[in-house]
Each structure stands twice: as structure tokens, then as C-alpha cells.
Amino acid sequence: MVASANDQWSNDSANTFLFGTENDGLFQLNANGKVIKNYVNNKVDKNSIHSNSIWSLLLDKEGRVWVGSYSSGAAKYDKLY
């Protein structure tokens, strides 16, 4: 994973870090920087992220993480998937 100027990151309530990339989807990392999961778009999976181009991350007052993409709008990150 290579960081670029468009990469975004956020710390969620489970003390993991979410790192959005320009072309490689959304990465969830533990406090040591180890990748727990890489979320990427899968056209046949309705629960996958809408785009691999993540341009913004927002942690709201309720602790929910919102993911903004380049071309597919915003979506709420759900840890169950």
C-alpha cells in the first residue's frame, strides 16, 4: 500500500484505523499498523464498498464512519461486512 496526497484516514471507536486510498479501496489497520482487512468494490456483492477511490472519511457524533468516494457518493461503514 502506497500513500498518496488523496489518501484519507480516520480512527474508529474500536481503536482501529481506517485508511482510504485513491485506487485501492479502504484499509482497516490495528494500532500496530497491521492490515486487518482491505475493503474493495465487488460488483456482485451489494455489501461491498461502492468505489475503490476513497476521497473522504468522517467520524460522526455517534461514532459512525462515513466513506466518501470520487464517483459514487457517500456511504456508512458497517463493521459487520
C-alpha positions in Angstrom: 0.0 0.0 0.0 1.5 3.3 -1.1 0.1 6.6 0.3 -0.8 9.4 -2.0 -1.9 13.0 -1.5 -5.5 11.9 -1.8 -5.4 9.2 0.9 -7.7 9.7 3.9 -7.6 8.2 7.4 -9.8 8.0 10.5 -9.7 6.4 13.9 -12.9 4.5 14.7 -14.5 3.6 18.1 -12.8 0.1 18.1 -9.4 1.8 18.1 -8.6 0.7 14.6 -7.6 3.0 11.8 -9.4 3.3 8.5 -7.2 4.4 5.6 -8.9 5.3 2.3 -6.8 5.2 -0.8 -7.2 6.8 -4.3 -7.4 3.4 -6.1 -7.0 0.5 -3.6 -10.2 0.8 -1.5 -10.5 1.1 2.2 -8.0 -0.5 4.6 -8.7 -1.3 8.3 -5.5 -1.4 10.4 -4.9 -2.2 14.0 -2.9 0.1 16.4 0.3 -1.6 15.3 -0.3 -0.7 11.6 -1.1 -4.3 10.6 -3.8 -4.6 7.9 -6.9 -6.3 9.3 -9.0 -6.1 6.2 -8.9 -4.4 2.8 -12.4 -3.4 1.5 -12.7 -3.2 -2.2 -15.6 -2.8 -4.7 -17.1 -6.1 -5.8 -19.8 -5.6 -8.4 -21.6 -8.9 -7.5 -21.6 -8.1 -3.7 -24.2 -5.5 -2.7 -22.5 -5.1 0.7 -19.1 -4.1 -0.8 -17.9 -0.5 -0.9 -19.2 1.4 -3.9 -15.8 2.6 -5.2 -12.1 1.9 -4.7 -11.4 5.6 -4.9 -11.9 6.9 -1.4 -11.7 10.7 -1.1 -13.0 11.4 2.4 -13.7 9.8 5.8 -15.9 11.3 8.5 -16.4 10.1 12.1 -19.8 11.5 13.2 -21.1 12.2 16.8 -22.5 8.7 17.1 -19.1 7.1 16.2 -20.2 6.0 12.7 -17.7 6.3 9.9 -18.9 7.7 6.6 -16.9 7.0 3.5 -16.9 9.4 0.6 -15.9 8.2 -2.9 -14.8 10.0 -6.0 -17.8 9.0 -8.2 -20.3 7.0 -6.0 -21.3 9.4 -3.3 -21.1 8.7 0.5 -21.9 5.5 2.4 -21.8 4.4 6.1 -19.1 2.0 7.0 -20.5 -1.1 8.6 -18.1 -3.3 10.6 -20.3 -6.4 10.1 -19.2 -6.7 6.4 
